[in-house]
Amino acid sequence: LRPPTVTGQFHTLFFGSVRMFFLGVLGFAVYGNEALHFSCDPEKREVNLFCYNQFRPITPQVFWALQLVIVLVPGAFFHLYAACKSIKQEDILQKAFYTGFYIFSVFSRIVLEAVAFWLQIQLFGFKVNAIYMCDVGALEKNFNITRCMVPEHFEKTIFLIAMYTFTVITVVLCVAEIFEISCRRLGFLKLS
C-alpha cells in the first residue's frame, strides 16, 4: 500500500532513498572514524576516550538512525492497520475515519521530526568547532581542561546543516500532504 497522495509518495521517495542514502553513505564517510581521530593527549588513550564521550554523548549516526526509525513508526502503524483491514488505497481519502487516521499518522511524523530537530540542536548545535575543551577533572582528580582536536570539523558542520535541511524538508512535505488531503476532501482537488 503506497501513500494515497502525490506528496506522500514523493515524501516516501525522498525519505526512503535520498535521506537514508545520504545518512548511510556520506554519514559513514564523515563520521565513521571520528572516535579514532579525535585527539586530546596522544600519550593517554583513556583521556582521548573520556573526552570523546564527553564531546559526543551519542554519535550523530546513531541519533539520525534512531530519528529515521522513530519517524517511520506512525506511518508503519497506519499501513499495518490498512493491510490488516484490507483497506484499498482509494478508500483512504474517501472514508472519513481512514482519512483522519492517515492525517493523524502524518501529523505524528511532524511532531516527531520537530522533537528530533530540537534534540539535534541540543546535542550537536549548528557548528562543529576545530577545538573541543574537555574537562578531565574526573580523571585527574583536580580541575584540568584539555584541548582536543576534532577531525574534519568543517565537513561535519556541512553534514549537520544538511541533516537539519532534511528534517525541514520532511516537515514541509508532511504539511503539504495534510494540505493536499484537505483539498481533496473539500473537493478542490480531484480524488484519484
N, C-alpha and C positions, 0 to 999 in steps of 0.2 A: 504494500500500500504506500503510494507516494503522497507527498503533501498535496492538499486539494487546490492550492493556489500557485500561480506562476512565481510569485515572490517566494513562497515556501520552497518551491522546487529549486529556485536559484540559491536560496539560503542553504539548502541541503548540499548543493554542489559546492558552494563557497566554503561552508563549514566543513563538509566531509573531505574535500580534496585539497583545496588551497591552504586552509588553515592547518590541517593535520600534516600536509607535506612540509609546509614552512617550519612547523614545530619539530617534526621528526627528522628532517634532513638538515636544515640550517641550524635548528636549535642544538642539535648534537655537535655540529661543526663549531659553533660559537661557544657553547657551554660544556661540551663533553669532557674536556680535560682541565677545567678550571681549577679544581682542587689540587691537581698535581703541580700546576704552575703558579699557584698562589704562594707568595714568598714573603716571609717575615724575618726569620732568623735561620740562615742556612745551616747553622750548627745544631739546631734543636728542632727535630721533627715534631715533637709534641707541641711546641709553640705554634708552628705552622697549622697543625690540625686544630688546636684550640681557637686560634684566631679565625681560621676559615669557618668553623662552626659558629662563631660569633658574627662573622660577616654574612653568612648565609644560613640562617636557621632552617630554611627549606630551600632546596635548589630550584631555580626558575623552571627547569624542565619538569620536575615533579609537580610543582604548583600548576603549570599550564596543562599538564596531562590530567590532573585532577579536575581542573576547571572544565576541560573538554568533556570528560566523563559525566560530571555533575550536571552540566548544561544539557547533555543529551537525555537525561533521565525523564523529564516531563514529556518530551515527545515520544520516548520509548514506551512510557505508560499508556499514552493515548493510542499508539499504534498496536500495542499488545491488546488493549481493550477492543479496538476496532477489529483486530484479527479474530479474537475470541467470539465476538458478536457477529462476525461475517458482515461487517458494515462495508458497503460499496463506497468508493471514492466520491461519487456524485451525491450520496446521501449526507456526507459530512457538512456540505454547505446548504442543504435543503431542509434538514431537520434541526429544529432549534436546540435540542439537547446536545446533539453531536457537535453542532457549531459552537455552542457555549463551552463544551468540554475541550474542544480543539483550541479555542481562543484562550481558555484558562491555561492550557499547556504552553502556548506561545507566550502569554504574559508571565508565566513562571520562569521561562527561559530569560526574559528581560530582567526579572528580579535577580536571578542567579548570576547573570552577566554583570549587573550593577554591583552586586556584592563582591564578585571576583575582581572587578575593576578597582573598588575601594581597597580590598585586601592587597592587591598588587601595588597600589600606591604606598600603603603602609609598609609592606615588606621590601620593596625594591626602589621606590621613588621613581624619578624620571631620568636620572643620570647616574652612571657608574663612574666614580672617581678613580683616578690612577693610583691614589694612595688611600689606604684604609688605616685609621689609627685604632689599634687594638689595645684594650685594657687587659694586660696579662697579670694583674694583681692577684687573681685567684691561684695562679700557678706559682708565682714568685713569693707569695705571702707578704707582699708590700705593693704599694701603688706604683705601677710601671706601665707606661704607654710605649708600644712598639709600632713602628711604621711597617706596613705591609704593602707589597706591590700587587696590584690587581691586574692580571693578564688581559690583554685585548679589551681594555675598558671602553674604547670608542665603539668597537663592534657590538659590545654588549648594550651600550646606550642606544644604538640604532635598532637593535633587536627588541629592546624594551618598548621603544616608540612604536615599532611595527606591531607588537602584541597588543598595545593599547589601541592602536588603529583597528586591528581585527575585532576587538571587543566592541568598539564603537560601531563598526560596520555591521556586526551581528545584531546589535540592539536596533539600529536603524532598519535593517531588514525585517526584524520581528515586528517593529511598529508598523512598517509598511504592509506587512502581511495582515495584521489586525485591521488596518485601514482598508485593504483590498477586500477582506472578508465582509467588513461592514458595508462597503459599497455594493458588493454583490447581493447581500441580504436585503439591502434597501432598494435594489433594482437599478442602481446607477451603472453597474457593470453586468454584462450578460453572464448568467450561470452556464458553465460548460459541462 
